[in-house]
């Protein structure tokens, strides 16, 4: 295992802390305090990926199936998702967003992006270009 240079360790720590802080500020822009972060994450996953089984959703979200079952039940109670029979496996269900669920995700994304747009507008062109490049690199790291 190669040793990480002290400057890289510092960069890793700074990036981690900056990501956590930015994420916290973005989450604070939430339009609704009824939906939890876990529920919002599941809604977002369904919005991006489409309908899937509860097991698939749990795997994508990195949680245990019983935890996802509770999340799905709460989202059903709020009218944000529905379960329908699986087309080929009668033991399974398919979870999908309702129109209300789709609208909730779009509201959340819009609120967070509006806030971030305001922050970015205060930066100069060079800073925005640097962040654009950094976003590309962070996406590549996250995809590994």
Secondary structure by P-SEA (a helix, b strand, c coil): cccccaaaaaaaaaaaaaaaaaaaaaaaacccccccaaaaaaaaaaaacccccaaaaaaaacccaaaaaaaaaaaaaacccccccccccccbbbbbbcaaaaaaaaaaaaaaaaaaaaaaaaccaaaaaaaaaaaaaaaaaaac
